[in-house]
Amino acid sequence: MLAIPLNPNLTRPLYLQIADHITALARAGQLQADQRLPSSRQLAEQLNLHRSTVVTAFDELRARGIIQTLHGSGSYICSGLFDQALQAPKPQALTTPVLANDQLIAELWRLNHAEGMISLALGVPAPDMFPSQRFGQLQQRIARRNPQTAWNYTHPQGFYPLRQAIANDLARHGIQTSAEQLIITNGANEAINLVTQALAVTGDSGLIEEPSFHTTLLNLQQAGIRLNGFAVTHNGPDWASLNAALRTGSSHPRFILVVPDYHNPTGMRWASDQRYQLLNWANQQAIPIIEDATYSDLGLTGPSQPALRAFDPNVIYIGSYSKSLMPGLRIGFIVANGLLQQQLVSLKTITSGSNESFSQQILAEYLHAGEYHEQLAWVTSIYQQRRDALLEAIQCYLPTEVHATIADGGFYSWLHLPADQSIMRLFQRALQRGIVIFPGQAFYLNQANQTHNAIRLCFARYPEDVLTHAVRLLGSCF
């Protein structure tokens, strides 16, 4: 029997779900070349579907070159699919070690779109879980109701009903705020850039976790900010490292940027006592706190902790819907107070001006309808299953010296490798087998430091069987 899990609640049609699953099994080698598939009638009965749905799925598979149908004989898996996955991919990887962050990230984006590759590198949510059908319905409704305002400019601070909806939703994280304190941005990256630009100028110093999100490191370094990194543990800052970083700077830090909920790349969540301790420490040192909460809605294990801003309204809070909903929904936000909030609105006005209005109106209606919470409950249950499948595969197929974090939330598992393991050699070997991983050096300030022997794997994008297959191939690269 060909087991094909289907979810009728997905926006992706059932025939494409069938085609996607058979494609993944064929490319993973779990369906062998020339293996005969059940007939469309048999598969329709097994899946309790109308036969036309399965016939359409088989048509799609033939168009993809996955199956061939022989008249009077049935449908068979095409030959060569699994062999192709094991061969060097057509888009050649860089042949020299990649040490510069910008080069590495550009290469990973290129490989992410390469045919036949399984990319565990980039933080991409699963497309089959996007609420795209619902957003399409809301888009049509808004276009009919307000055709002129739908495509018009909105205020640089953001669409007011959306700011109201976000302010109401933030109560889940213990944050009491208002639409007036919110600023809508083009994703979390712009939010971080605006806040740090308001707090620091070229030559100023700032404190940041190590490891940290590679794009944040790049953007702040290119802005001329002198970053001093401090280590993090499984439940909060390494305090000796943080105090050493404070003493290292040539000037008093203008900010400290932290990710207390589902840290990228480790997936860790701070304990409540560590949150209080950081608030007290930053208050004593007179250092503003920037709280990056990009993944705060994607908890996978245990109850969530209140945000830092829930305890101190002076914390500058940054959020986003690009990871929890859809990456193409470039909507982030800042919660800030007083003069800083006014300065941020001014900076937003002169740098990027008005955001795209239509998507803000759609998201406002989606949040007001209460559908966001249902979407979160669904996707986090699936991401938890995928995280567990990845961890099980790591335990089965990777060397015992490899230690992986058990992510409390988010998209990633952070793997520490033996000191004698060359990360870039592993990266190249994995590419030859069609697997893309993210070398850990990109998440550190000093990329040339050979002690950063780690890789990041994203478990959000692929189903469990593909993750298991990818880790099995990765294990053969050690």
matplotlib code that plots the C-alpha trace (Angstrom):
import matplotlib.pyplot as plt

x = [0.0, 1.3, 0.8, 0.0, -0.9, -3.5, -4.8, -8.1, -7.7, -4.7, -5.0, -3.0, -5.3, -5.5, -4.2, -1.1, -0.6, -0.6, 1.8, 4.1, 4.3, 5.0, 7.6, 9.4, 9.3, 10.7, 13.5, 14.4, 14.7, 11.9, 10.0, 12.4, 12.9, 10.4, 8.3, 4.6, 2.1, -1.4, -4.0, -5.9, -9.0, -7.1, -5.5, -8.7, -10.4, -7.5, -7.6, -11.4, -11.3, -13.0, -11.0, -10.7, -8.6, -6.0, -6.1, -5.3, -2.4, -1.0, -1.2, 0.8, 3.4, 3.8, 4.2, 7.0, 8.7, 8.2, 6.1, 5.4, 2.2, 2.3, -1.0, -2.6, 0.2, -0.1, 2.0, 5.7, 8.3, 10.7, 14.3, 17.2, 15.5, 17.3, 20.6, 20.3, 19.8, 23.1, 25.1, 26.7, 24.0, 23.9, 24.4, 28.0, 28.8, 31.7, 34.9, 36.8, 36.1, 33.4, 34.4, 32.7, 29.1, 27.7, 29.2, 28.0, 24.5, 24.3, 25.5, 22.9, 20.1, 21.2, 21.3, 17.9, 16.3, 18.4, 16.6, 17.0, 18.5, 17.2, 18.0, 18.1, 20.0, 17.6, 14.8, 11.9, 8.5, 6.6, 4.7, 1.9, 1.0, 0.7, -2.9, -2.8, -6.3, -7.8, -5.6, -6.8, -10.4, -9.7, -7.8, -10.9, -13.2, -11.1, -10.6, -14.3, -15.1, -12.4, -10.8, -9.1, -7.8, -6.6, -3.8, -3.2, -0.4, -0.8, 0.8, 4.5, 3.7, 1.4, -2.3, -4.1, -6.5, -3.5, -1.7, -4.8, -5.0, -1.3, -1.6, -4.5, -2.7, 0.4, -1.5, -0.8, 2.8, 2.0, 2.5, 0.2, 0.5, -1.5, -1.7, 0.1, 3.2, 3.5, 5.3, 4.8, 7.9, 9.0, 9.8, 11.9, 15.2, 14.0, 12.7, 16.2, 17.9, 15.6, 16.0, 19.8, 20.1, 18.1, 20.2, 23.7, 25.9, 29.0, 31.7, 29.3, 29.3, 26.5, 26.2, 24.8, 24.5, 26.9, 25.8, 23.3, 21.2, 23.7, 21.8, 21.6, 25.3, 25.9, 23.6, 24.9, 28.6, 27.9, 26.3, 29.7, 28.5, 31.2, 29.6, 30.8, 29.5, 28.6, 27.9, 24.5, 23.6, 20.6, 18.5, 19.9, 23.1, 26.5, 27.0, 30.7, 30.9, 28.4, 30.3, 33.5, 31.9, 30.8, 34.4, 35.8, 34.0, 35.8, 32.7, 29.6, 27.2, 24.3, 22.1, 22.0, 20.1, 18.7, 16.4, 14.9, 12.3, 13.4, 16.8, 18.1, 20.1, 19.9, 16.1, 16.6, 14.2, 15.4, 14.2, 12.1, 14.8, 17.3, 14.8, 14.5, 18.3, 18.9, 16.4, 18.1, 21.5, 20.6, 18.9, 22.0, 24.2, 21.8, 21.8, 18.6, 17.3, 16.1, 14.0, 13.8, 10.7, 10.6, 9.9, 8.0, 4.7, 6.3, 6.7, 7.0, 7.7, 6.0, 4.3, 5.6, 7.3, 6.2, 8.2, 10.9, 8.7, 5.9, 8.1, 9.6, 7.8, 11.1, 12.2, 12.1, 10.1, 10.4, 8.0, 7.2, 4.6, 7.0, 7.9, 4.6, 2.5, 4.3, 7.7, 6.2, 4.1, 6.8, 5.2, 7.2, 6.6, 8.3, 6.8, 8.6, 7.8, 7.9, 10.6, 12.2, 8.9, 8.6, 12.2, 11.5, 8.5, 10.6, 13.3, 10.8, 9.3, 12.6, 14.1, 11.2, 8.2, 4.8, 4.6, 2.6, -1.0, -2.9, -1.2, -1.6, -5.3, -5.5, -3.5, -5.6, -8.8, -7.2, -6.1, -9.4, -11.2, -9.2, -7.9, -4.2, -4.4, -5.9, -3.2, -0.5, -1.9, -1.9, 1.6, 3.4, 2.0, 3.4, 6.7, 7.0, 6.7, 9.3, 11.7, 11.3, 11.9, 15.0, 16.4, 15.7, 17.5, 20.4, 20.7, 20.4, 22.7, 25.2, 28.3, 27.7, 30.1, 27.5, 25.4, 22.1, 20.0, 16.3, 14.7, 12.0, 10.5, 11.3, 12.7, 16.2, 18.4, 22.0, 24.5, 27.9, 30.5, 33.8, 36.7, 38.6, 35.6, 36.1, 32.7, 33.5, 34.6, 31.3, 29.4, 31.0, 30.5, 26.8, 26.3, 27.7, 24.8, 22.2, 22.0, 22.4, 23.5, 24.3, 27.9, 27.9, 30.7, 28.2, 26.5, 29.7, 31.5, 34.9, 34.2, 37.8, 37.7, 37.9, 36.3, 32.9, 32.4, 28.6, 25.9, 22.3, 19.6, 16.0, 13.3, 10.3, 10.2, 10.1, 8.0, 9.5, 10.4, 12.4, 14.2, 15.2, 16.5, 18.5, 20.1, 21.0, 22.8, 24.5, 25.7, 27.6, 29.6, 31.4]
y = [0.0, 3.5, 5.6, 9.2, 11.6, 14.2, 17.2, 18.6, 21.8, 22.8, 25.5, 23.2, 21.0, 17.3, 16.2, 18.4, 16.9, 13.4, 14.5, 16.2, 13.2, 10.7, 13.1, 13.3, 9.5, 9.0, 11.5, 10.2, 6.7, 5.3, 4.5, 2.6, 3.1, 1.1, 0.4, 0.1, 2.4, 1.4, 2.1, 5.4, 3.4, 1.5, 4.6, 6.6, 3.8, 3.7, 7.5, 7.7, 10.2, 10.6, 8.8, 12.1, 13.6, 10.7, 10.8, 14.6, 13.8, 11.2, 13.8, 16.2, 13.5, 12.7, 16.4, 16.5, 13.5, 11.5, 8.7, 7.1, 5.3, 2.3, 1.5, -1.6, -2.0, 0.9, 3.7, 3.3, 5.5, 6.9, 5.7, 7.9, 10.1, 8.7, 8.5, 12.2, 13.1, 11.5, 13.1, 16.5, 19.1, 20.9, 24.4, 24.1, 25.1, 27.4, 25.5, 27.6, 27.9, 30.5, 32.7, 36.1, 36.2, 38.0, 35.5, 32.6, 33.9, 34.7, 31.2, 29.6, 31.6, 30.4, 26.8, 27.2, 27.6, 24.9, 22.0, 18.7, 20.1, 19.6, 22.8, 22.7, 26.0, 28.9, 29.7, 29.1, 28.0, 25.3, 26.6, 24.1, 25.6, 29.2, 30.6, 31.8, 30.8, 32.7, 35.8, 35.6, 35.7, 38.7, 40.4, 40.1, 41.3, 44.4, 45.2, 45.1, 47.2, 49.8, 49.7, 53.1, 52.8, 49.2, 50.3, 53.8, 55.0, 54.4, 56.5, 55.6, 54.5, 51.9, 51.1, 52.2, 49.2, 46.8, 48.6, 48.3, 44.5, 43.9, 45.9, 43.7, 40.5, 41.4, 40.9, 37.2, 38.0, 40.1, 43.4, 46.3, 48.8, 50.9, 51.5, 54.9, 53.1, 50.8, 51.3, 48.9, 48.0, 46.0, 42.9, 42.5, 43.4, 46.9, 47.2, 46.3, 48.6, 51.6, 51.1, 50.7, 53.7, 55.7, 54.6, 54.5, 56.1, 54.9, 54.2, 53.5, 50.1, 47.6, 44.3, 41.2, 37.5, 35.0, 33.1, 35.6, 35.9, 36.3, 39.1, 41.2, 40.9, 41.9, 44.9, 46.3, 45.9, 47.6, 50.4, 51.0, 49.8, 48.1, 44.9, 43.1, 39.6, 37.6, 33.9, 32.4, 29.3, 27.0, 29.3, 32.8, 34.9, 33.7, 36.4, 36.3, 36.6, 39.5, 41.5, 40.8, 42.2, 45.3, 45.9, 45.2, 48.0, 51.3, 53.2, 52.6, 50.4, 52.2, 49.0, 45.3, 43.2, 39.9, 37.1, 35.6, 33.5, 30.8, 32.2, 32.0, 29.8, 27.7, 27.6, 28.2, 30.1, 32.1, 31.1, 33.7, 34.4, 35.2, 37.7, 39.5, 39.5, 41.0, 43.8, 44.7, 44.5, 46.7, 49.2, 49.4, 49.9, 52.3, 50.3, 50.2, 46.7, 45.7, 42.5, 40.6, 38.5, 37.3, 33.7, 34.3, 32.9, 29.6, 27.9, 24.1, 23.0, 24.0, 27.2, 30.5, 33.1, 36.7, 39.1, 41.3, 44.3, 42.8, 43.6, 46.8, 49.2, 50.8, 47.7, 48.2, 45.3, 44.0, 41.4, 39.9, 37.9, 36.6, 33.4, 32.6, 33.2, 33.7, 35.0, 37.1, 38.9, 41.5, 42.9, 43.5, 46.0, 48.0, 48.9, 51.9, 54.9, 58.7, 60.5, 57.4, 56.3, 59.7, 59.5, 56.1, 57.3, 60.2, 57.7, 55.4, 58.3, 59.4, 55.9, 53.8, 56.0, 54.3, 50.5, 48.5, 49.1, 46.2, 43.5, 45.5, 45.8, 42.0, 41.2, 43.6, 41.7, 38.3, 39.3, 40.9, 37.7, 35.7, 33.2, 33.8, 31.8, 28.8, 29.0, 29.1, 26.0, 24.1, 25.0, 24.6, 21.1, 20.2, 21.9, 20.0, 16.7, 17.8, 18.9, 15.5, 13.7, 15.7, 15.0, 11.3, 11.1, 13.0, 10.5, 7.6, 8.7, 11.3, 10.5, 10.3, 13.3, 15.6, 17.3, 19.0, 21.5, 20.5, 23.7, 25.1, 26.9, 28.4, 26.6, 25.4, 22.8, 23.9, 21.1, 21.2, 19.1, 17.6, 20.0, 18.2, 18.3, 20.8, 22.6, 23.8, 20.3, 18.9, 21.7, 20.7, 17.0, 17.5, 19.6, 16.7, 14.6, 17.3, 18.5, 22.2, 23.0, 26.4, 26.6, 28.0, 30.5, 33.0, 33.4, 34.8, 38.1, 36.5, 34.1, 32.9, 31.5, 27.7, 27.0, 27.8, 24.2, 24.1, 24.0, 25.1, 22.9, 24.1, 21.5, 23.7, 23.3, 19.6, 16.6, 14.0, 11.5, 14.0, 15.3, 11.7, 11.0, 14.3, 13.6, 10.0, 11.5, 14.1, 11.3, 9.7, 13.0, 12.7]
z = [0.0, -0.9, 2.2, 1.2, 4.1, 2.9, 4.6, 3.2, 5.3, 3.2, 0.6, -1.8, -3.9, -3.0, -6.4, -5.9, -2.4, -3.9, -6.7, -4.2, -2.0, -4.8, -6.2, -2.8, -2.4, -5.9, -5.5, -2.1, -3.6, -1.5, -4.7, -7.0, -10.7, -12.8, -9.6, -10.5, -8.8, -7.8, -10.5, -10.2, -9.2, -6.5, -5.1, -5.2, -3.1, -0.7, -0.2, -0.3, -3.1, -6.5, -9.2, -11.2, -8.4, -8.7, -12.5, -12.3, -9.9, -12.3, -15.1, -13.0, -12.2, -15.9, -16.6, -14.0, -15.5, -12.4, -13.8, -17.2, -18.2, -20.5, -22.2, -20.7, -18.1, -15.6, -14.3, -13.3, -11.6, -14.2, -14.1, -13.1, -10.5, -7.4, -9.3, -10.2, -6.5, -5.7, -8.5, -8.2, -8.8, -12.1, -10.5, -9.4, -5.8, -5.1, -5.3, -2.9, 0.9, 1.5, 4.4, 3.7, 5.0, 1.9, -0.5, 1.5, 1.9, -1.9, -2.6, -0.3, -1.9, -5.3, -4.2, -2.5, -5.9, -7.7, -9.2, -7.4, -4.2, -0.7, 1.1, 4.9, 5.0, 4.7, 7.2, 4.8, 6.1, 4.3, 1.2, 1.6, 4.9, 3.7, 4.3, 0.7, -0.2, 2.7, 1.9, -1.7, -0.5, 1.7, -1.1, -3.4, -0.7, 0.0, -3.7, -4.3, -1.2, -1.4, -4.9, -4.6, -1.1, -1.6, -3.9, -2.4, -0.1, 3.6, 6.4, 6.9, 10.4, 8.9, 8.4, 11.6, 11.8, 11.4, 14.2, 16.4, 15.6, 16.4, 19.7, 20.7, 19.7, 21.7, 24.9, 24.4, 25.2, 28.2, 26.3, 26.9, 24.1, 21.6, 17.9, 18.5, 19.8, 16.8, 13.5, 10.6, 8.7, 5.6, 7.7, 10.9, 9.1, 8.3, 11.9, 13.4, 10.9, 11.8, 15.6, 15.5, 13.2, 15.7, 18.6, 17.1, 14.5, 12.7, 15.2, 18.1, 19.8, 20.4, 22.2, 20.4, 21.1, 19.5, 17.5, 15.9, 12.8, 9.9, 8.1, 11.3, 11.8, 8.2, 8.3, 11.5, 10.5, 7.2, 9.1, 10.8, 14.3, 16.4, 17.6, 20.7, 20.9, 24.0, 24.4, 25.2, 27.1, 26.7, 29.0, 28.7, 28.4, 29.5, 32.1, 32.3, 28.5, 28.6, 31.2, 29.3, 26.1, 28.0, 29.1, 25.6, 23.8, 23.0, 24.0, 26.1, 24.2, 22.5, 22.7, 23.4, 20.9, 22.1, 21.0, 24.2, 22.4, 20.0, 19.2, 15.6, 15.1, 18.3, 18.9, 22.6, 24.9, 27.9, 31.4, 33.3, 35.9, 33.1, 31.6, 34.9, 35.4, 31.9, 32.6, 35.9, 34.3, 31.4, 33.7, 35.9, 32.8, 31.2, 27.9, 25.8, 25.1, 21.6, 21.8, 18.5, 18.7, 15.1, 16.1, 19.3, 17.9, 16.9, 20.2, 20.0, 23.6, 26.8, 27.8, 26.4, 28.6, 28.8, 26.5, 28.0, 27.2, 29.3, 32.4, 31.1, 28.7, 27.8, 25.9, 22.1, 20.7, 17.2, 15.6, 12.2, 10.3, 7.6, 9.4, 11.2, 8.0, 4.7, 3.7, 0.9, 3.5, 4.3, 7.4, 10.6, 13.3, 16.1, 19.5, 21.0, 23.3, 23.3, 21.5, 20.1, 18.6, 16.9, 15.7, 14.2, 12.3, 10.9, 9.8, 8.3, 6.3, 4.8, 4.2, 2.8, 3.1, 2.9, 3.1, 0.6, 1.7, 0.3, 2.3, 5.5, 5.0, 4.3, 7.5, 9.5, 8.6, 9.1, 12.6, 13.5, 12.5, 15.0, 12.3, 13.1, 16.4, 14.5, 11.9, 14.6, 16.4, 13.1, 11.8, 15.2, 15.6, 12.2, 12.8, 16.1, 14.2, 11.7, 14.5, 16.2, 12.9, 12.2, 15.7, 15.4, 12.1, 13.5, 16.3, 13.9, 11.0, 12.3, 14.4, 18.1, 18.6, 16.9, 19.4, 18.3, 20.2, 20.9, 19.6, 22.0, 18.9, 15.6, 12.5, 13.4, 15.0, 15.8, 15.5, 17.2, 15.4, 16.5, 16.5, 13.8, 11.4, 8.5, 8.1, 4.6, 3.5, 4.9, 3.1, -0.2, 0.3, 1.2, -2.0, -4.0, -2.6, -3.2, 0.4, 1.4, 5.0, 6.6, 7.9, 11.4, 10.8, 9.3, 12.7, 14.3, 14.2, 13.7, 10.9, 10.6, 14.1, 13.6, 16.9, 15.4, 14.4, 13.9, 11.3, 11.2, 9.8, 9.1, 9.7, 8.7, 4.9, 4.3, 5.5, 7.8, 5.2, 3.2, 6.4, 7.3, 3.8, 3.8, 7.2, 6.0, 3.0, 5.2, 7.5, 4.6, 4.2, 7.6]

ax = plt.figure().add_subplot(projection="3d")
ax.plot(x, y, z, "-o")
ax.set_aspect("equal")
plt.show()
